[in-house]
């Protein structure tokens, strides 16, 4: 029996995103060529992108693997929000795509799924995408109302900038 807090498991990989949720789709170019693609894929799947963007990540595995648990937290001191998740799917070089999707577990302020992937396009461009669907699960997420999607979009842009810096430094 799944402990995920939503029924549409895997929708960020297979689509379409389910109705009744807020949808997030952020895509940004982060590099060019096979070396940038490999560096970006490793940074995403080994949690380095999240950590370098200021998130605290607790994961027992070195890299994302289906069924693996992860706790991502943002904030400072008592204002730190922790989000327990489970890795739902991974892609390691499949069709020039690397990344993973994770879903929410009990205790997460939202219900839904989010994925972080990097794609190598035919023209050599390397694209980073964050795709998510979510709705409030906690009283404070409901109270925050329209601010939550704004924060989610801000964080997706921050991840893109962070990943671009990681790739440029590699």
N, C-alpha and C positions, 0 to 999 in steps of 0.2 A: 504494500500500500504506500502510495506516494505521500510525502509530507510537504509537497509543494502547495502553495496557497492559491492556485488558479488552475483551471482545467485545460487551457489551450497550450499545452506543453509542446515546444518545438516550433511554434509559429514564427519565431524570428529567423529560423533557418528555411522553412518550407513556404511560409506565407500562405494566404494573406494574413495581415495583422487582424486580430479579432475586433469586432464592434464592441462598443461599451467601455472602451479604454481610451486614455490619452495616448496618441502615437507620437513618437519622436523619430525623426530621420535626419541625421547630420552626416554629411560627406565632405571630406576635404582632401586635397592632394598633399601628400607628405614626402614624395621623393620620385626617383626615376631609376628603373633598372632592377636587375635580379638581386644585386647586393642590398639595395635599399629595401626591397621586398622582404628578403630574409631577415634583415635587422629589425624591421618593423614587426614581422610575425613573431620573432622571438621576444621582443619587448612586450607585446600584447599577451602572449600565452604564458609567459613566465612572470607575470604580474608587475614587471618593471614600469610599464607605462602608468599604471594606477599609483604605484608608490611614488614615482617621480613627480606626479601631479599633486601630491600632498595627501593622498589617501593612506590610511593604515590598512594593510591587508594581512589577514591571518588565514593561511592556507596550509594544510599539512603536506600537500604535494608541491614539488618544484614548479610544475607547470599545470595548466588546466587540463583535466581529464574528465570525461563523463562520469557522473556520480560523485565527484569530489565536492567537498564542502569548502566554502570560502566566506569569510566575514570581512566586509569592507566598511570602514568607518571614516567619517569626515567630521571636522569641527575641532574645537578646542575644549579641553577640560570637561566640565559638566555639560557643555553644549555639543558634545560629540554624539552623533547619531551613528548607530551600528546597524548594518544591513546584512543579515545572514542569507546566503544564497547557496544553490547547488548548481554545479555545471551540468547543463542539459546536453549539449553537443559540442563537438570540436571539429575543426577542419585544419588539417596540416598539409598544406600544399595542394589540396584538392582543387582541380580546375583553376590553378593559379590564385588560390584563396587560402588564407590562414586566419584563424581566429576561433572564437568560442561564443556560446550563449549561456547565460545562467538565469535561473528562475528564483523567485522569492520563496523563502521559508517563513514559518511562524516567527514573529518578532521583527520582521522587516516592516518599515513604515508604509510600504506600497505592496500591491499585488501585481504580478506580471513577470515579464521577461525582458532581457536586454542582451544584445550581442555586440561584439567588438571584432571587426574583421578588417583585414587589409587585402586588397586585390591588386594583381598585376595586370594592367590593361594591355591590349594588343600593341598599342603605340609606346609601351614601356613605362607609362605613368603608373605610379603607385598611389592608390586611393585608400583612405581610412574611412570606415563607415561605422556609426553607432545607430542601431535600430532598436526600438523598444516599444512596448505597450505596457501601460500601468494605470492603476487607479488606487486611490487611498485605501489603506488597510488600518491605519491608526487614527486616533482622534486628532492628533496634532497634524497629520498629513491632510485630513479633511478640513481642519481649521485653517491651514495655510492656503487651501483652495487654489486660486489661479497662480500663486507664487511657485508652486511645485513644478509645473512645466517650465517655467522660466529658469529655475535653478537647474533642472535636468538639462536644458539646452546649454546653459552656461558651462556646466560640467563637461558636456560632450565637446564643446569648442575647446575647453581647457585641455582635454585629453588629446585632441588633434594637434594643438600647439606643442604639447609635451612630446608627443610621438615624433613630430617633425624635428624637434631639437635632438632627441635620442638618435634618430636616423642620421642627421647631419653630423653628429659627433662620432659615428661609427666608421 
